[in-house]
């Protein structure tokens, strides 16, 4: 199986960036299934979610966390995961 994966990878890397992107898309869809809605419906749902989140922020219903604190937390989680994986 490993040899087949290597051969597929070698062939995929010969594709143009656009073709590789299409291949990636097809592989992801094969794992997750096709979206249930149209791209327009998905975009509309995201627009509504963004508007809801902005309204929550403006109304004071959310707690803001400074970006540097978020990045510190993320880096700590990554370091912990690397340490756990190395064991």
Backbone bond lengths (Angstrom), bond angles and torsions (degrees), N, CA, C in turn:
res aa  C-N    CA-C-N  psi(-1)  N-CA   C-N-CA  omega(-1)  CA-C   N-CA-C  phi
1 X - - - 1.448 - - 1.531 111.12 -
2 X 1.325 116.38 -38.73 1.462 119.58 -178.99 1.528 111.04 -62.71
3 X 1.324 116.90 -37.79 1.472 120.02 179.42 1.519 110.39 -65.92
4 X 1.334 116.82 -39.32 1.460 120.57 178.28 1.525 110.40 -64.61
5 X 1.330 116.87 -42.75 1.469 119.83 178.55 1.524 110.89 -62.14
6 X 1.327 116.77 -40.99 1.465 120.58 179.01 1.526 110.02 -63.51
7 X 1.319 116.77 -42.43 1.468 120.50 179.10 1.527 110.79 -63.78
8 X 1.320 116.64 -43.42 1.464 120.23 177.98 1.524 111.46 -62.76
9 X 1.328 115.83 -42.04 1.472 119.88 178.18 1.519 110.73 -61.62
10 X 1.320 116.76 -46.04 1.469 120.98 179.51 1.528 110.68 -58.66
11 X 1.332 116.97 -43.05 1.457 120.79 179.48 1.528 110.69 -67.65
12 X 1.335 116.81 -41.50 1.467 120.29 -178.68 1.530 110.91 -63.65
13 X 1.322 117.09 -36.63 1.460 120.11 -179.07 1.525 112.73 -70.20
14 X 1.310 117.21 -14.02 1.468 121.00 176.13 1.532 111.66 -83.49
15 X 1.322 116.78 -12.46 1.461 121.02 179.34 1.522 110.52 -73.72
16 X 1.323 115.96 158.68 1.471 120.13 175.26 1.529 108.40 -68.80
17 X 1.336 118.05 161.29 1.461 119.65 176.85 1.530 112.45 -54.52
18 X 1.316 117.25 -40.06 1.469 120.32 179.62 1.529 110.89 -64.44
19 X 1.325 116.20 -42.66 1.464 119.84 179.42 1.530 111.10 -66.99
20 X 1.334 116.83 -38.23 1.465 119.54 177.03 1.516 110.61 -64.25
21 X 1.326 116.50 -39.37 1.461 120.25 177.10 1.515 111.90 -61.42
22 X 1.321 116.29 -42.76 1.467 120.59 177.90 1.524 110.59 -64.12
23 X 1.324 116.84 -41.31 1.465 120.46 178.18 1.528 110.41 -62.43
24 X 1.321 116.61 -44.58 1.464 120.73 178.02 1.521 109.92 -58.53
25 X 1.311 116.20 -46.52 1.465 120.68 179.81 1.531 110.67 -57.65
26 X 1.315 116.40 -47.48 1.467 120.83 -178.73 1.525 111.40 -62.30
27 X 1.337 116.40 -40.26 1.463 119.38 179.56 1.525 111.59 -66.76
28 X 1.322 116.57 -41.00 1.468 119.81 178.54 1.516 110.53 -64.53
29 X 1.322 117.29 -43.79 1.469 120.70 178.14 1.522 109.77 -61.17
30 X 1.331 117.40 -36.10 1.466 119.41 179.71 1.517 111.55 -65.81
31 X 1.336 117.33 -26.14 1.460 121.19 178.46 1.520 111.91 -86.57
32 X 1.304 116.14 -41.74 1.464 121.44 -172.99 1.519 113.74 -98.19
33 X 1.296 117.78 -19.18 1.457 120.67 -173.85 1.518 109.73 88.45
34 X 1.302 115.33 165.17 1.461 120.65 -179.74 1.521 110.29 -72.60
35 X 1.329 117.77 150.65 1.457 119.82 176.48 1.522 110.26 -60.80
36 X 1.320 115.39 147.97 1.458 120.23 -179.09 1.521 112.31 -77.27
37 X 1.330 117.41 -22.35 1.455 121.40 -177.52 1.518 111.02 -119.98
38 X 1.327 114.42 170.28 1.460 120.95 176.36 1.527 109.34 -73.73
39 X 1.331 117.84 160.13 1.464 119.33 175.96 1.528 112.39 -56.18
40 X 1.324 116.63 -35.32 1.464 120.06 179.73 1.531 110.78 -65.88
41 X 1.336 116.30 -42.50 1.463 120.32 179.69 1.527 110.92 -66.29
42 X 1.322 116.29 -38.15 1.462 120.36 177.81 1.525 109.99 -65.14
43 X 1.340 117.25 -44.26 1.465 121.14 178.10 1.523 110.99 -61.21
44 X 1.332 116.95 -41.73 1.461 120.85 178.29 1.520 110.86 -62.62
45 X 1.318 117.01 -42.38 1.468 120.56 178.83 1.527 110.59 -62.18
46 X 1.334 117.11 -40.50 1.464 119.94 177.44 1.528 111.00 -66.34
47 X 1.319 117.27 -40.59 1.466 120.20 177.87 1.529 110.47 -59.87
48 X 1.318 116.83 -42.04 1.466 120.80 178.75 1.519 111.17 -65.89
49 X 1.333 116.25 -40.55 1.470 119.86 178.88 1.524 110.91 -65.16
50 X 1.318 116.86 -42.10 1.473 120.56 178.07 1.525 110.01 -62.01
51 X 1.323 116.95 -44.98 1.469 120.69 179.44 1.530 110.57 -61.21
52 X 1.337 117.26 -40.31 1.460 120.75 178.81 1.523 110.83 -64.02
53 X 1.319 116.17 -42.76 1.465 119.45 -179.45 1.533 111.77 -66.99
54 X 1.319 116.68 -40.63 1.473 120.29 177.39 1.529 109.83 -62.33
55 X 1.322 116.64 -43.92 1.473 120.66 178.54 1.525 110.45 -61.06
56 X 1.333 117.30 -41.88 1.468 120.44 177.69 1.517 111.32 -62.30
57 X 1.335 117.12 -40.72 1.464 120.22 178.86 1.528 110.75 -65.30
58 X 1.322 115.86 -46.37 1.463 119.86 -178.20 1.519 111.93 -65.32
59 X 1.326 117.82 -29.34 1.461 121.75 179.99 1.526 111.95 -86.33
60 X 1.328 117.35 -3.15 1.455 120.46 178.86 1.527 113.79 78.52
61 X 1.309 117.93 19.68 1.468 121.10 -178.74 1.527 112.84 -89.26
62 X 1.312 117.08 2.07 1.461 120.19 179.60 1.517 109.66 -124.32
63 X 1.333 114.94 157.25 1.458 120.49 177.62 1.521 108.02 -103.94
64 X 1.304 115.91 124.54 1.457 120.71 -179.64 1.523 109.40 -86.06
65 X 1.332 115.40 141.49 1.458 121.30 177.42 1.525 106.82 -123.35
66 X 1.344 117.56 126.14 1.463 119.90 -179.64 1.530 111.25 -58.24
67 X 1.321 115.56 144.59 1.464 121.25 -176.92 1.520 111.84 -58.41
68 X 1.329 118.29 -39.41 1.465 119.53 -179.03 1.530 111.02 -64.94
69 X 1.320 117.46 -33.67 1.462 120.60 176.63 1.531 111.00 -69.23
70 X 1.308 115.96 -41.20 1.470 120.49 177.46 1.529 109.59 -60.81
71 X 1.322 116.83 -46.69 1.463 120.56 -179.12 1.529 111.23 -63.59
72 X 1.324 117.40 -37.99 1.466 121.02 177.26 1.524 110.10 -62.05
73 X 1.329 116.61 -44.59 1.473 120.65 178.42 1.528 111.16 -62.32
74 X 1.322 116.58 -44.27 1.469 120.69 -179.53 1.517 110.35 -62.85
75 X 1.324 117.02 -45.73 1.471 120.10 179.87 1.524 111.01 -61.14
76 X 1.335 117.44 -38.72 1.464 121.02 178.05 1.524 110.74 -64.46
77 X 1.323 116.96 -41.55 1.471 120.14 178.62 1.526 111.26 -65.09
78 X 1.330 116.74 -40.84 1.464 120.69 178.73 1.527 109.98 -63.79
79 X 1.327 116.44 -44.48 1.463 120.54 179.73 1.526 110.61 -62.62
80 X 1.333 117.10 -41.64 1.473 120.66 178.96 1.521 110.40 -64.90
81 X 1.311 117.14 -40.76 1.466 120.57 179.82 1.528 110.51 -65.59
82 X 1.323 117.05 -40.67 1.462 120.20 177.91 1.518 111.24 -63.54
83 X 1.329 116.05 -41.54 1.456 121.11 178.81 1.525 110.49 -64.27
84 X 1.321 116.82 -44.20 1.469 120.94 179.99 1.521 110.61 -65.53
85 X 1.321 116.71 -36.92 1.467 120.98 -179.11 1.528 110.77 -70.72
86 X 1.324 117.24 -32.45 1.457 121.50 -177.46 1.532 111.70 -73.52
87 X 1.310 116.59 -21.14 1.476 120.56 -178.21 1.474 113.47 -76.23
